Amino acid sequence: MLFPVPIILMLATALTLFILRRARPKFQYAWLIAAGGSLLALGGVFLWQVKMPQTFSLFAWQPRTVFSSTPAWLADGVSWPYALALTALAAAVILTSVARSERDPAAWAGTLILCALGIASVSAANLLTLVLIWAALDLAELVIMLRSTEGERHSEGVVVAFAARLSGIGLALWAGAASGPWADFNAAPAQAGLYLLLAAGLRLGVLPLHLPYRQENVLRRGFGTTLRLVSAASSLALLARIPPGAIASPFTPLLLVLAALAGLYAGWMWLRASDELTGRPFWVLGMASLAVAAALRGSPLGSAAWGLALVLGGGIIFLYSARQRTLLWIPFLGLLGLSALPFTATASGWQSGMEIFPLFWIILLPAQALLAAGFFRHALHPGESSLESQPRWVQALYPAGLLLPAAILLLLGVWGWDGAAVIGVWWAALVAAALAAGLAALALTVLPRLASGGGSPGQWSEALRLGWLYRSVWAFYRFLGRASRIITNALEGEGGILWSFLLLVLLLSVFSSLR
């Protein structure tokens, strides 16, 4: 059984790093162990191609009356490219860490664990497996963010984000409960499709529009990038599992408009962000919006294409910290993978399983163009350091780590999964490329002040993000908590018995009046 090989390799490498950090804190070859484990795991994912599809399941959970299914995983044309992207991301984070100051074995171990959970999530064959791994990822993110976030307001945002993702898990569970028992995603009934899509959209912040980490200033390059991209991939893979006809609903056009507008807004904010890390939440939101829009158009392969571009393209631009002019061709390779041109990884991104109203193109194509133009603009920015000042061995390893996700992105365009080697909607790709070129030129020349402004987006964008709605719900929750504490203190104080008698008399009066 080849499926668990990369997961076991990643977890074993992470455990080894933790043991060495505890037993031998000054061990000099921890990076070699981390890099070797990640590259072996990447090779293990390539081995899945020997036999696909293949399934892997645990023992049957008891009692069967409660658990109609058991945790199971599926290696197929959907999970394989996502697993390849996540292992390439882990290897790239570790390889490029030689040029950054964050050379911490604990961070490398955390990266490997997160990517192992991500592979288990994108390969989930049924709803039970997916929900369990979602919960594990959400709890891990909650603990990490609370430990690294300073200030009550930022901590509150972390809790609100966690609550929003729990709501997504609740919607997924409702999809399973409302449509009756079903063994796996291939057998999912049509009435569950829209609930599953909304669950993924809620976790991604697309439906409704929500950006909990817009002011994030912690967990910057390596581990922070892994946390953000793995979390997004775990939800995006579900979109590719939803049967195309399962989302047919009178609300589908409205949801498509909302997803397109979210992509347009996120693309604009990504383009005008001061740097790529400041704009990272907008990159995730914008690419996820394109994936959700593809799923709403009845194109599971299209949603997978944009999801892969989110992970691999994000890995390139967010790990590109040590800049050198001779390395600009690497992010440009990533930009080619995002273009949706024929035989690229995103070539299937604009394919649709149903007729699409021409008006939608007016919103969707500029959204892609804004994301591509922002990618180009941020690739030209000065980095945190210069590669020329690094030792020779760093100058050799860092470009290799940066090239790895770009190479995987190009490889997926021609080989390995159902969306490879397709021409796609070539005219849409050309229109988006022309728009991206014009927007990039404007951002770099005519509108420098507007392009460089990464500050607060204003009241209208705050209302558009519906952050006020999440804060209102949280404020209501805190009000209920304060009211509960007041009542508890009153009943537990010296006059608690008198209050109890008073409430009893009031209740008896109400019941007697109802007779």
C-alpha positions as CSV (number, residue, x, y, z in Angstrom):
1,M,0.0,0.0,0.0
2,L,1.7,3.2,-1.3
3,F,-0.8,5.8,0.0
4,P,0.5,6.2,3.6
5,V,4.2,6.3,2.7
6,P,4.6,10.1,2.4
7,I,2.5,10.8,5.5
8,I,4.5,8.3,7.5
9,L,7.8,9.7,6.3
10,M,6.7,13.3,7.2
11,L,5.5,12.3,10.7
12,A,8.6,10.1,11.3
13,T,10.9,13.0,10.3
14,A,9.0,15.5,12.5
15,L,9.2,13.1,15.5
16,T,12.9,12.6,14.9
17,L,13.4,16.4,14.8
18,F,11.5,16.9,18.1
19,I,13.5,14.1,19.8
20,L,16.8,15.6,18.6
21,R,15.8,19.1,19.7
22,R,15.1,17.7,23.2
23,A,18.0,15.3,23.5
24,R,20.7,17.2,21.5
25,P,19.8,20.9,21.2
26,K,23.0,21.7,19.3
27,F,22.7,18.8,16.8
28,Q,24.2,20.2,13.5
29,Y,22.5,18.0,11.0
30,A,18.8,18.6,11.8
31,W,18.3,20.6,8.5
32,L,19.7,17.6,6.5
33,I,17.2,15.3,8.2
34,A,14.3,17.7,7.6
35,A,15.2,18.2,4.0
36,G,15.8,14.5,3.3
37,G,12.5,13.5,4.9
38,S,10.6,16.1,2.9
39,L,12.2,15.1,-0.4
40,L,11.6,11.4,0.3
41,A,8.0,12.2,1.0
42,L,7.8,14.0,-2.4
43,G,9.1,10.8,-4.0
44,G,6.5,8.8,-2.1
45,V,3.7,10.9,-3.6
46,F,5.1,10.3,-7.1
47,L,5.0,6.5,-6.3
48,W,1.2,6.8,-6.1
49,Q,1.2,6.9,-9.9
50,V,2.2,3.2,-9.9
51,K,-1.4,2.3,-8.9
52,M,-4.3,4.8,-9.0
53,P,-6.9,5.0,-7.8
54,Q,-6.1,3.2,-4.5
55,T,-7.9,3.3,-1.2
56,F,-6.7,3.0,2.4
57,S,-9.0,2.6,5.4
58,L,-8.8,2.0,9.1
59,F,-10.6,-0.7,11.1
60,A,-14.3,-0.4,11.3
61,W,-15.5,1.9,14.1
62,Q,-18.1,0.6,16.6
63,P,-21.0,0.7,17.1
64,R,-22.1,0.5,13.5
65,T,-25.4,2.2,14.4
66,V,-23.5,5.4,15.3
67,F,-20.6,5.2,12.7
68,S,-22.0,4.4,9.3
69,S,-18.6,4.8,7.8
70,T,-15.0,4.6,9.0
71,P,-12.0,6.8,8.2
72,A,-10.8,6.1,4.7
73,W,-8.6,7.8,2.1
74,L,-8.5,7.8,-1.7
75,A,-5.5,8.4,-3.9
76,D,-6.9,9.5,-7.3
77,G,-6.7,12.2,-9.9
78,V,-8.0,14.8,-7.4
79,S,-5.9,14.0,-4.3
80,W,-2.7,13.2,-6.1
81,P,-2.0,16.8,-7.5
82,Y,-2.9,18.3,-4.2
83,A,-0.7,15.9,-2.3
84,L,2.2,16.6,-4.7
85,A,1.7,20.4,-4.2
86,L,1.7,20.1,-0.4
87,T,4.8,17.9,-0.3
88,A,6.6,20.3,-2.7
89,L,5.6,23.1,-0.4
90,A,7.0,21.4,2.6
91,A,10.3,20.7,0.8
92,A,10.5,24.3,-0.5
93,V,9.9,25.8,2.9
94,I,12.8,23.7,4.4
95,L,15.2,24.2,1.5
96,T,14.7,27.9,1.3
97,S,15.0,28.3,5.1
98,V,18.8,28.3,4.6
99,A,18.5,31.9,3.4
100,R,16.3,33.0,6.3
101,S,16.9,33.5,10.0
102,E,14.2,31.1,11.0
103,R,16.3,27.9,11.1
104,D,14.4,26.2,13.9
105,P,14.0,22.4,13.9
106,A,10.6,22.8,15.7
107,A,9.4,25.0,12.8
108,W,10.5,22.4,10.2
109,A,8.8,19.7,12.2
110,G,5.6,21.7,12.4
111,T,5.7,22.3,8.7
112,L,6.0,18.5,8.1
113,I,3.1,17.8,10.5
114,L,0.9,20.4,8.9
115,C,1.6,19.1,5.4
116,A,1.0,15.5,6.5
117,L,-2.4,16.5,7.9
118,G,-3.0,18.4,4.6
119,I,-2.4,15.3,2.5
120,A,-4.7,13.3,4.8
121,S,-7.3,16.0,4.3
122,V,-7.2,16.3,0.5
123,S,-7.3,12.5,0.2
124,A,-10.3,12.0,2.5
125,A,-12.7,9.6,0.9
126,N,-15.7,10.4,3.1
127,L,-17.2,13.1,5.2
128,L,-16.2,11.6,8.6
129,T,-12.5,11.5,7.6
130,L,-12.6,15.1,6.3
131,V,-14.4,16.5,9.3
132,L,-12.0,14.9,11.8
133,I,-8.9,16.3,10.0
134,W,-10.5,19.7,9.6
135,A,-11.0,19.7,13.3
136,A,-7.4,18.8,14.0
137,L,-6.1,21.5,11.6
138,D,-8.4,24.1,13.2
139,L,-7.4,23.2,16.7
140,A,-3.7,23.3,15.7
141,E,-4.2,26.7,14.1
142,L,-6.1,28.1,17.1
143,V,-3.3,27.1,19.5
144,I,-0.5,28.4,17.3
145,M,-2.2,31.7,16.6
146,L,-3.2,32.3,20.2
147,R,0.4,31.6,21.4
148,S,1.9,33.9,18.8
149,T,-0.7,36.7,18.7
150,E,-0.4,39.8,20.9
151,G,-3.2,42.1,21.9
152,E,-6.8,41.4,22.8
153,R,-8.2,42.5,19.5
154,H,-6.0,40.2,17.5
155,S,-6.7,37.3,19.8
156,E,-10.4,37.9,19.4
157,G,-10.0,37.8,15.6
158,V,-8.3,34.4,16.0
159,V,-11.3,33.1,18.0
160,V,-13.8,34.5,15.5
161,A,-11.9,32.8,12.7
162,F,-11.9,29.5,14.6
163,A,-15.7,29.9,15.2
164,A,-16.2,30.6,11.4
165,R,-14.4,27.4,10.5
166,L,-16.3,25.4,13.1
167,S,-19.4,26.7,11.4
168,G,-18.1,25.2,8.2
169,I,-17.6,21.9,9.9
170,G,-21.2,22.2,11.2
171,L,-22.5,22.8,7.6
172,A,-20.6,19.7,6.4
173,L,-22.1,17.6,9.2
174,W,-25.5,19.0,8.3
175,A,-24.9,18.0,4.7
176,G,-24.4,14.4,5.9
177,A,-27.3,14.4,8.3
178,A,-29.9,16.1,6.0
179,S,-29.3,13.9,3.0
180,G,-29.2,10.5,4.7
181,P,-26.2,8.2,5.1
182,W,-23.7,7.9,2.2
183,A,-20.5,5.9,2.1
184,D,-18.1,8.3,0.3
185,F,-18.1,11.5,-1.8
186,N,-18.7,9.6,-5.0
187,A,-22.0,8.5,-3.6
188,A,-23.0,11.9,-2.2
189,P,-26.6,12.8,-3.0
190,A,-27.5,15.9,-5.0
191,Q,-29.1,17.6,-2.0
192,A,-25.8,17.6,-0.1
193,G,-23.8,19.4,-2.8
194,L,-24.8,23.0,-2.0
195,Y,-24.2,22.5,1.7
196,L,-20.7,21.1,1.0
197,L,-19.9,24.0,-1.2
198,L,-21.1,26.5,1.4
199,A,-19.1,24.7,4.1
200,A,-15.9,25.0,2.0
201,G,-16.7,28.6,1.1
202,L,-17.3,29.5,4.7
203,R,-14.0,28.0,5.8
204,L,-12.2,29.8,3.0
205,G,-13.8,33.2,3.8
206,V,-15.5,33.4,0.4
207,L,-19.1,32.8,1.2
208,P,-19.8,35.0,3.1
209,L,-16.8,37.3,2.5
210,H,-14.5,37.2,5.6
211,L,-10.9,38.0,6.1
212,P,-9.9,37.2,9.8
213,Y,-6.1,37.6,9.4
214,R,-6.0,40.8,7.3
215,Q,-3.8,42.6,9.9
216,E,-1.7,39.5,10.6
217,N,1.9,40.4,11.6
218,V,3.2,37.1,12.9
219,L,4.2,33.8,11.5
220,R,5.8,35.4,8.4
221,R,7.6,33.3,5.8
222,G,8.1,29.6,6.2
223,F,5.8,28.2,8.9
224,G,3.2,31.0,8.5
225,T,3.0,30.3,4.7
226,T,2.6,26.6,5.4
227,L,-0.2,27.2,7.9
228,R,-2.2,29.4,5.5
229,L,-1.8,27.3,2.4
230,V,-2.4,23.9,4.0
231,S,-5.5,25.3,5.6
232,A,-6.8,26.6,2.3
233,A,-5.9,23.3,0.4
234,S,-7.8,21.2,3.0
235,S,-11.0,23.0,2.1
236,L,-10.4,23.5,-1.6
237,A,-10.0,19.8,-2.3
238,L,-13.7,19.3,-1.2
239,L,-14.8,21.5,-4.1
240,A,-13.3,19.0,-6.6
241,R,-15.2,16.1,-4.9
242,I,-18.7,17.7,-5.3
243,P,-20.5,16.1,-8.3
244,P,-21.1,18.8,-11.0
245,G,-24.9,18.4,-10.9
246,A,-25.2,18.5,-7.1
247,I,-25.0,22.3,-6.9
248,A,-27.8,23.1,-9.3
249,S,-30.0,25.4,-7.4
250,P,-32.0,28.7,-7.9
251,F,-29.3,30.3,-5.6
252,T,-26.4,29.2,-7.8
253,P,-26.3,32.4,-9.9
254,L,-26.4,34.6,-6.8
255,L,-23.6,32.6,-5.2
256,L,-21.6,32.9,-8.4
257,V,-21.9,36.6,-8.3
258,L,-20.9,36.8,-4.7
259,A,-17.8,34.6,-5.3
260,A,-16.8,36.7,-8.4
261,L,-17.1,39.9,-6.5
262,A,-15.0,38.5,-3.6
263,G,-12.4,37.5,-6.2
264,L,-12.5,41.0,-7.7
265,Y,-12.1,42.7,-4.3
266,A,-9.3,40.4,-3.2
267,G,-7.5,40.8,-6.5
268,W,-7.5,44.6,-6.1
269,M,-6.3,44.5,-2.5
270,W,-3.6,42.0,-3.5
271,L,-2.4,44.3,-6.2
272,R,-2.2,47.3,-4.0
273,A,-0.7,45.6,-0.9
274,S,2.6,47.0,0.3
275,D,4.3,43.6,0.0
276,E,3.4,40.0,-0.6
277,L,3.2,39.0,3.0
278,T,0.8,41.9,3.8
279,G,-1.3,40.8,0.9
280,R,-1.1,37.1,1.7
281,P,-4.7,36.9,3.0
282,F,-6.0,38.5,-0.2
283,W,-4.1,36.1,-2.3
284,V,-5.7,33.1,-0.6
285,L,-9.1,34.7,-0.7
286,G,-8.8,35.7,-4.4
287,M,-7.6,32.3,-5.7
288,A,-10.1,30.5,-3.5
289,S,-12.9,32.7,-5.0
290,L,-11.9,31.6,-8.5
291,A,-12.0,27.9,-7.3
292,V,-15.4,28.4,-5.7
293,A,-16.7,30.1,-8.9
294,A,-15.4,27.1,-10.9
295,A,-17.3,24.7,-8.7
296,L,-20.4,26.8,-9.0
297,R,-20.0,26.6,-12.8
298,G,-20.1,22.8,-12.6
299,S,-16.3,22.3,-13.1
300,P,-14.6,20.3,-10.4
301,L,-11.4,20.2,-12.4
302,G,-11.4,24.0,-12.7
303,S,-11.7,24.4,-9.0
304,A,-8.7,22.0,-8.5
305,A,-6.7,24.0,-11.0
306,W,-7.1,27.2,-9.1
307,G,-6.5,25.4,-5.8
308,L,-3.2,24.0,-7.0
309,A,-2.2,27.5,-8.3
310,L,-3.0,28.9,-4.9
311,V,-0.7,26.5,-3.1
312,L,2.2,26.3,-5.5
313,G,2.1,30.0,-6.7
314,G,1.8,31.1,-3.2
315,G,4.7,29.0,-2.2
316,I,6.8,30.7,-4.8
317,I,6.0,34.3,-4.0
318,F,5.9,34.0,-0.2
319,L,9.2,32.1,0.1
320,Y,10.9,34.5,-2.3
321,S,12.7,36.5,0.5
322,A,16.3,36.6,-0.7
323,R,16.1,38.5,-4.0
324,Q,18.5,38.5,-6.9
325,R,17.9,39.8,-10.5
326,T,19.1,36.5,-11.9
327,L,16.3,34.6,-10.0
328,L,13.4,36.6,-11.5
329,W,12.8,33.9,-14.0
330,I,11.6,31.5,-11.2
331,P,8.5,33.6,-10.1
332,F,7.9,34.3,-13.8
333,L,7.6,30.5,-14.3
334,G,5.0,30.5,-11.5
335,L,3.2,33.4,-13.3
336,L,3.0,31.3,-16.4
337,G,1.4,28.5,-14.4
338,L,-1.3,31.0,-13.2
339,S,-2.1,32.2,-16.7
340,A,-4.7,29.5,-17.7
341,L,-3.0,29.3,-21.1
342,P,-3.1,25.9,-22.9
343,F,-1.1,23.1,-21.3
344,T,-0.6,25.0,-18.1
345,A,-1.8,23.8,-14.7
346,T,-4.7,26.3,-14.8
347,A,-5.7,25.6,-18.4
348,S,-8.9,23.8,-17.1
349,G,-9.6,26.7,-14.8
350,W,-12.1,28.4,-17.1
351,Q,-13.9,25.3,-18.3
352,S,-17.5,25.1,-17.3
353,G,-20.0,22.3,-16.9
354,M,-22.9,24.6,-17.9
355,E,-23.6,27.7,-19.9
356,I,-22.3,30.8,-18.2
357,F,-23.9,34.2,-18.6
358,P,-21.5,36.5,-20.4
359,L,-21.8,39.1,-17.7
360,F,-19.9,36.8,-15.3
361,W,-16.8,37.0,-17.6
362,I,-16.7,40.8,-17.0
363,I,-16.1,40.1,-13.3
364,L,-14.2,36.8,-13.3
365,L,-11.5,37.7,-15.9
366,P,-10.5,41.0,-14.2
367,A,-10.2,39.1,-10.9
368,Q,-7.7,36.7,-12.4
369,A,-5.9,39.6,-14.1
370,L,-5.6,41.5,-10.8
371,L,-4.1,38.5,-9.0
372,A,-1.6,37.9,-11.9
373,A,-0.7,41.6,-12.0
374,G,-0.2,41.6,-8.2
375,F,2.0,38.5,-8.4
376,F,4.2,40.3,-11.0
377,R,4.4,43.5,-9.0
378,H,5.4,41.7,-5.8
379,A,8.0,39.6,-7.5
380,L,9.8,42.9,-8.5
381,H,9.9,44.2,-4.9
382,P,13.2,44.3,-3.0
383,G,13.5,41.3,-0.7
384,E,14.3,41.0,3.0
385,S,17.9,40.1,2.1
386,S,20.2,39.8,-0.9
387,L,21.3,36.4,-2.1
388,E,24.7,37.7,-3.1
389,S,25.7,38.2,0.5
390,Q,24.9,34.6,1.4
391,P,27.5,31.7,1.4
392,R,28.0,29.7,-1.8
393,W,26.1,26.7,-0.6
394,V,23.1,28.9,0.3
395,Q,23.3,30.4,-3.2
396,A,22.9,26.9,-4.6
397,L,20.3,25.5,-2.3
398,Y,17.9,28.5,-2.1
399,P,17.2,28.7,-5.8
400,A,16.6,24.9,-5.9
401,G,14.0,25.2,-3.1
402,L,12.3,28.1,-4.9
403,L,12.3,26.3,-8.2
404,L,10.7,23.2,-6.8
405,P,7.1,24.5,-6.6
406,A,7.5,26.2,-9.9
407,A,8.6,23.0,-11.6
408,I,5.7,21.0,-10.0
409,L,3.3,23.7,-11.2
410,L,4.6,23.4,-14.8
411,L,4.7,19.6,-14.6
412,L,1.0,19.4,-13.5
413,G,0.2,21.3,-16.7
414,V,1.2,18.4,-18.9
415,W,1.1,15.2,-16.7
416,G,-0.3,13.3,-13.8
417,W,-3.9,14.2,-13.3
418,D,-7.3,14.6,-15.1
419,G,-6.8,18.3,-15.7
420,A,-3.4,18.0,-17.4
421,A,-2.5,18.6,-21.1
422,V,-5.7,20.4,-22.0
423,I,-6.1,23.5,-24.2
424,G,-8.9,25.0,-22.0
425,V,-10.7,28.3,-22.9
426,W,-7.7,29.9,-24.6
427,W,-9.4,33.2,-25.5
428,A,-10.3,33.8,-21.8
429,A,-6.6,33.2,-20.9
430,L,-5.4,35.7,-23.5
431,V,-7.9,38.4,-22.4
432,A,-6.9,37.9,-18.8
433,A,-3.2,38.1,-19.7
434,A,-3.7,41.3,-21.7
435,L,-5.6,42.8,-18.7
436,A,-2.9,41.7,-16.3
437,A,-0.2,43.3,-18.4
438,G,-2.1,46.6,-18.5
439,L,-2.8,46.5,-14.8
440,A,0.8,45.7,-13.9
441,A,1.9,48.6,-16.1
442,L,-0.5,51.0,-14.3
443,A,0.5,49.8,-10.9
444,L,4.2,50.3,-11.7
445,T,4.0,53.6,-13.5
446,V,0.8,55.7,-13.7
447,L,-0.6,54.9,-10.3
448,P,2.4,54.4,-8.0
449,R,0.8,55.9,-4.9
450,L,-2.4,53.8,-5.3
451,A,-0.4,50.7,-6.0
452,S,1.9,51.1,-3.0
453,G,-0.9,51.8,-0.5
454,G,-1.3,48.8,1.7
455,G,-3.3,50.6,4.5
456,S,-6.8,50.1,5.6
457,P,-9.3,49.7,2.7
458,G,-11.9,52.1,4.0
459,Q,-15.4,51.8,5.4
460,W,-17.0,50.4,2.2
461,S,-14.6,47.4,2.1
462,E,-15.1,46.8,5.8
463,A,-18.8,46.5,5.1
464,L,-18.2,44.3,2.0
465,R,-16.1,41.9,4.1
466,L,-18.9,41.5,6.5
467,G,-16.4,41.7,9.4
468,W,-19.1,43.8,11.2
469,L,-21.4,40.7,11.1
470,Y,-18.8,38.4,12.7
471,R,-18.0,41.1,15.3
472,S,-21.7,41.6,16.1
473,V,-22.2,37.9,16.7
474,W,-19.1,37.8,18.9
475,A,-20.3,40.9,20.9
476,F,-23.7,39.2,21.4
477,Y,-21.9,36.1,22.6
478,R,-19.9,38.2,25.1
479,F,-23.1,39.9,26.3
480,L,-24.7,36.5,27.0
481,G,-21.5,35.5,28.9
482,R,-21.7,38.7,31.0
483,A,-25.4,38.2,31.7
484,S,-24.8,34.6,32.7
485,R,-22.0,35.7,35.1
486,I,-24.3,38.3,36.7
487,I,-27.1,35.8,37.2
488,T,-24.6,33.2,38.6
489,N,-23.1,35.7,41.0
490,A,-26.5,36.8,42.2
491,L,-27.7,33.2,42.8
492,E,-24.5,32.2,44.5
493,G,-24.3,35.2,46.8
494,E,-25.7,35.7,50.3
495,G,-29.1,36.6,48.8
496,G,-29.1,33.6,46.5
497,I,-31.9,31.8,48.4
498,L,-34.1,34.9,48.3
499,W,-33.6,35.3,44.5
500,S,-34.4,31.6,44.1
501,F,-37.7,32.0,46.0
502,L,-38.5,35.1,44.0
503,L,-37.9,33.3,40.7
504,L,-40.0,30.4,41.9
505,V,-42.9,32.6,42.8
506,L,-42.7,34.4,39.4
507,L,-42.7,31.1,37.6
508,L,-45.7,29.8,39.6
509,S,-47.6,33.1,38.8
510,V,-46.9,32.7,35.1
511,F,-48.1,29.1,35.0
512,S,-51.2,29.8,37.0
513,S,-52.1,32.6,34.6
514,L,-51.8,30.3,31.7
515,R,-54.5,27.9,33.0
